[in-house]
Amino acid sequence: MSKVIQKKNHWTTKVHDCTVCKDAEGELNVGLLGGAENGEFPYVGEVNEDNVVYKDGKLTEGDLILEVEGLAVSGLPLYDVLTVIKNCKGPVRLKCVRQASNSATGGCETFPIMTVCMYNIYLAM
């Protein structure tokens, strides 16, 4: 089987890990939006930088969440993603990817649904 050569700007090169500590109430102080019930990946909403404690990495508003504690969350409704996070003991490890910026539209565009399949293939590599 031949090896696939990835382009420098392929989305998989933008995947990053982040570890966020919970506060005394067990909250991450990071808003989460999206989810399968909305036909979207779960993604990072408002980040309250004053209250978020990072152990590693950093989150940016709009980052797509691919994994929580090694569990792929693409295709899960938001309430299931929140349940996984709630049940985590200690800091929460997230695998995220920044959404593609489109300078022509002046904003971010969401990855197409095909990305779910591509991400699952990426995990299998």
N, C-alpha and C positions, 0 to 999 in steps of 0.2 A: 504494500500500500504506500502510495507516495505521500510525502509530508506536505501539508498545506502551508504556504508562506503567507503570513499575515502582514497586511499593510500597517505602516506606522500609525495611521489614524483610525485603525479598527477599534470598535468599542471595547473589546476585551483588554486592550492596553490601558484603559482608563479605570479598571476595577481597582478599588482600594479597600483596605480593612480599617475599621475604627472600633475602638473599645470605649464604651461609655459607662461610667459608674452611676449607680442609682443614688438618690439622696436619702435622707433619713426616713422619708415616707415611702420609699421604694419607687420613686418616679425618675424618669430619665431627663425630664425638662426639655424634651424634644417633641414637637408635634409630629404625628404621623397621619398621613392622608392616603387616599387612593384605595387600593384593594380590588380583589376580583369582583366584588359586588358592584363596582363602578367600572369594570372592564379595564382596570389599570393595574400596574405594579404598585405595591405599597411604596410611598415615597416620603421623604423628610419634608415636613412643613416648617413652621416657624421654629428657629433655634434660639433659645434664650441664653446667649453666650455668658451672661453673668451667673447663671445657675447651673450650666452644664459642666460636668467634671469629666474630662477626657483622660483615659489612661494611655491611649495610643490613637494616633490619627486625628481626624477632624471631620465633622459633618457640615454640609452646606445645604441650605434650603433648596429643595428640588432634587436632591440625590435619590436615585432609585435604590430601593433595598432589595438585594438579591438573596441574602442569607441572614438568618439570625442563629447564632450559636451553631453554625454548620448546617442548619436545616434550610433548604431552598424554600423560599416563601412566594415565588411566582405562582400565581393561580390560587393563592389563599385569600379569603376575605380578610379585611382589616381586623375584625374582632379576633380571628384566630392568630394573626401576627401579634396583636397586643397580648393575647393569652400566653403565647410562647415567651414573650419578653417578661411578663409578670411572673412567670414560673422560673425564670433564671435566678440562680443564686449568685450573688456577686456581680461584677462588671459584665456588661452585655457586649458580646462580639458581633459586629455587623459587617457584612460584605456589601459594598455599595458601588455604584457607578454614577458618575455625573452625567446628566442628560446632555445631549448634543446641543451646542449653541448654534443658532442659525442667524448670522449677522444680517441676512437679507430680511428676515422678519423682525429682527431686533429682540428676539426672546429665545426661549427654549422650546424645543419640540420633543414630544414624547417618542420613545422608541416604538416602532410598530409591533404588533402582536407577534409577528414572526420571531422577535427577539426571545420570547419564551422558549421556543423550540431551539434556537441557536444557543441560548444559555445552557439548556439541558445537554446539548451536544458538547459544549465547552466543558461542562463538569465531567463528562465521560472521558475526555482526553487525558 
